[in-house]
Structures are given as structure tokens and as C-alpha cells.
Amino acid sequence: MYIATLSDCCVSVDCRGCLLEEMSSIYQPVERNDHSTVQVGDYLYMWGGDQPGLPKVHNNEKKRSMCSVVEVCHLPTGEWVQKPTTGDPPLGVGGYAAAVIRNEIFFFGGYCGHLGCYHNSLYSFNVDTFNWKELSPTTSHHGPMMKSFSRMIAIKVNGEDYLAVIGGRGPSSMNTPPQPGAQYSGAVFQCCNEVHMYRLKTGEWTSPTVTGHRPPPINSFTLISITNTTAILFGGYTGSDGWSNDVYVFEFTDTSVKCTKYSNPRGSVWPEEISRHSSVLINCSSGPHLLVVGGDGTNDCWLLHINKMEWKELTNIPDSVTDRDYHSLSVWNETQTTHWIIEFGGERDDGSSISDTRFIEMISSTGDLVVQSVLDINEYQKRRVLEGLAKAHIKDTSTASDKDILDKVPQNGDLFRLFKSSAAHYMIIGTALDVQVNDLLPTPGAATGNLILVFQRWMDSNKGVTWRKVLQVCDDYPDQLGRVKAEVEGFLSSDRARDSY
């Protein structure tokens, strides 16, 4: 099977039809749930999970074979490939916790596949060598309890790397000694609110001092890093208390963690109780946001402005994205203002498994996050191919006059048409163009007129009045003018611009 990539496409625009026809059959990994995807650079890595044909045994040749491959998605093209690994992979193939530090992905715990077998091992996977390494074996003598559906994050304190593991569910007998200060609930299987830290430098598990409002015993929640020393927990299953919709923020040092709880205040917009959902962190100019998709019994998508602790429901997301639980979610920041959310697998509410990949495009050029498009893998790959062909066409058909267009003087009408959607930023635009703006009053409805004055003053100044300067201004203020830049570049590559300039 041939899968077109962008580099393959830059040959001739005339081949567009045949390339898209050849993409009608696209490889995707097999259906699975209870897995994770981890983004490193321009690649997405996926391992394990509960999938068809996986032997329900502790270990055998078939299980080792199925667990000795990693699925890799090249995010700029959307192309999945399956690659072999070396070394022994973890036995906790489902419900494990994963986190990344530079070029290493760490996997903790998980269930084995046969009844009652859980792990507390810690493995690393090197994305450069594709080699597995066991850092801490499964044991009932020390460390976190043997469990699944805990969560793990990477933290960095005083320049040193740690992993933090919180919560989870595992057998109540034949397990590690209880952690001082932690709570456990359940009979045969129990939830916990353990907090453990693993110091990579020494290879030791430690129990930090926990202060503040510690979560109850909990599993199937999400835990996402905000900064090197802070993280946010949302939702989860708390045993006899049911599901949660509380938010917890953790602040770590090398020996302690402070927990702060945020509950639903009366009269506010807030998600319902939830578990088995997925979350990612999206950073934009207005601050970090937590995106929550799907979950047990829900078809929702929510966005939390973390600094304000304000929720907003995103209602324009199709059920094909939100009707999932036990799925994976990752974010790829293509630019400072374009964020791709990649969703894979999971289960529907009716219990059926899913094998498709969805790409959610979110734009933050105005400071707010807006859903721009939701694409399946065919649509995403075709869009990438067409973008590559368009760039190749511009390059191949450019002439000396085309290359000089950046040094041409823009026409007022073109500037206003391209910038009118960002007229509210006339002060920034004027300052960047080095024209007077102090006398432009920010009265209601005046933004459009003020923008026209800014451009007229720039023209009158005769100081570097070129399209090159326009693009430089957009580059200097990506959060405010990122979308405008894309429109300017599109215009300058058009026949209309070549005819005018």
C-alpha cells in the first residue's frame, strides 16, 4: 500500500487527482482502548491497550509479539506506521500511566490482561532507539501499589527530573504496604489516593508530604501538567461516592505536594460528574486551558480557562468525537496559534470499540480558543497533500516579479480588506508600523476608522511601506495577527496579487 506524504506530492499539480485517489485506503492502527498516545516533536507514539486478539495471559509469545510494536503517527502528514521495538516491553499492557521527558516515554503500572494481575513496574521507551528499559520491576514490597487507571506526569524541580504517580485501582490483597497518609476504598479491588514521586537520578520511589485538600481514593481521572511543578486533575471514579467533577491543582516540590480543590459553585456553568474521559492542555495568550473530551455516559466537550477556573461547553463537536471513553487525546501545536487535537480509539456508549483517528483544529489567534475544523484521517491527509501541492505550485510557477512582490507598496484597499477582522488591534498595528496612535480614541465603533487612519499614516510616512513589513508585523504579534498573516500569505500567492503588483 502506498501512502502519499507531502514530500511525495511536490511534483506537479496535475497529479493531485491521482494522489488523492491513491489515498483512498489509509493505514490506521487496530481498534483499542485503555491506551495512551504521547506526542514527542512532530510524532505521536501509541503502545499497547486492550485490542482484538490480545491473549488474556500473564505472558506468552503472541502477547510479547503484539506488545513489541509501537504505532507512530507523523503529525505533519497524518501518516500512521507500525514499527518494531527492541528489549522487553511492560506486561501492564492496558490502563497504564504514561509521561514523557525529552526523548523518553515512561510507562507505569497497568493491568496484565488476565484476571486480577496488576503491575507497579516502571519502564522507559526511547523514541530514538525504539528500545525498552525496565527501571523498576513489579513488586509487592515497596513503591506505589500494583494498579491500573492511575495517572503520571513529569515534573522538574531545581533542574532535576521526577515522575509523579497519583491514584489508581488495584487488588486489595497481595499488594504493596499502604502509603502513610493515603486512603483506600473497596473490598476485592480498591481505589487509592496515593501520591508517589520517582527520582530519575537515583531510581527511587519516595512519598512526598501532602498538604491541602487531597482527593479521595480515585481512578479513571485525567492528570495534566500545567508547568514544570504544577498539574491539574479533573473528574474520575471515586468508588462508593460515584463519579467526580471536582478540579484539583497540585503544586510540587522535591519533597512535598500541595493540593487545592475547586468544586462546582452554585449557578455556574460546570461539567457533570465524569470518568474515563481524556484531556489535554492548550496554551494560548489568554492563559492555559484544559480541553476535556468524552467520558463514561457523556457526549460532551468542555474547555476550562484554568487561571479563571471558568468552564465553557463546546457544542459544535460531533458525536463521532465525543461519544467515546477509554480513548486517547494528544495535542500538537503546529504554530503558536494553531493547535491540533488528535483523538484515537476508545469505546462507544454501546460498548463497541473504535479504530479511527480524529483531528480537531483549534485556533487561538484572538486569544480565545475556537474550533476551526474537525477532520477524519482521510480529510486530514488530503488537506495536507493539497497544502503541499499548493506550496509546490507557488514555488514552481514563481517568477522574478513574484519574488519581488514582498517589496511592493501595498494598496490601502488590500490592507483594509485583509486586516478588517482584526481592526480591534489597531493600536498594536500602528505601534508596530511606527505611526502615531495616541490620538486615536478607543470609542465604541471607532476601531475600523482608526485602522484606516493607521494605514493612511503609514503610507504618508513613506517608511518601509512594503508587504514584507506587513508580514513582519504579523510575525511579531502571532496571537493577535496569526490569522491575518495566513490571509496575507494566501493573497500574495494568488493570481489577483500578481496581476495587481
Secondary structure, DSSP 8 states (H G I E B T S, - for coil): -----HHHHTT-GGGHHHHHHHTTS-------BS-EEEEETTEEEEE--B-TT--SSS--HHHHHHHTEEEEEETTTTEEEEEE-BS---S--BS-EEEEETTEEEEEEEE-SSTT-EEEEEEEEETTTTEEEEEE---SSSSS-S-BS-EEEEEEETTEEEEEEEEEEEESSS-----TT--EE-SSEEEEEEEEEEETTTTEEE--EEEE----S-BS-EEEESSSSEEEEE--B-GGG-BB--EEEEEE-SSEEEEEEE---TTS-----B-S-EEEEEEETTEEEEEEE--TT---EEEEETTTTEEEE-TTS-HHHHS-BS-EEEEEESSSSEEEEEEE--B-TTS-B---EEEEEEE-TTSS-EEEEEEEHHHHHHHHHHHHHHHHHHHHH--HHHHGGGGS---HHHHHHHHGGGGGGHHHHHHHTT---TT----TT-HHHHHHHHHHHHHHHTSS-SHHHHHHHHHH-HHHHHHHHHHHHHHHTSHHHHHH-
